[in-house]
Amino acid sequence: MSEIPDDVYTIWWVGLIVTLVVFVPLAVYLLHRTFVAARSIQRYAADALTAAAGIAGNTSHLPALDATIAVASTMLPVAGSIVARLDTAATVLAQRAE
C-alpha cells in the first residue's frame, strides 16, 4: 500500500474548512433569502386574491346595469315627448304672462 503524502491531507483539511466556513453559510443565507422571497410572494398572492374577490363582487351587478340601460333606452322616446309637451306648455304660459 502506498503512503499518502501529508500535503494531500493538508489540502483536504483546508478544503473541508473552507467548505464549512464559506460555502455552508453561503448556502444557508441563499436558502433563507429564497424562503423570505417565497413568503413575500405568498402574502402578495393572498392580497391579490382578496382584491380579485372584491372586484368580482363589485362587477356582479353589471347584468342589472345592462337591464337598466335597456329599460332607459325604451323610456328615451317617452321622455323626449314629455320634454316637447313641457316646452309647449312653458311657451303657452309665457305668452299668457305677457
Protein Blocks (a to p, Z undefined) as FASTA:
>chain_A
ZZddfklmmmmmmmmmmmmmmmmmmmmmmmmmmmmmmmmmmmmmmmmmmmmmmmmmmmmm
mmmmmmmmmmmmmmmmmmmmmmmmmmmmmmmmmmmmZZ
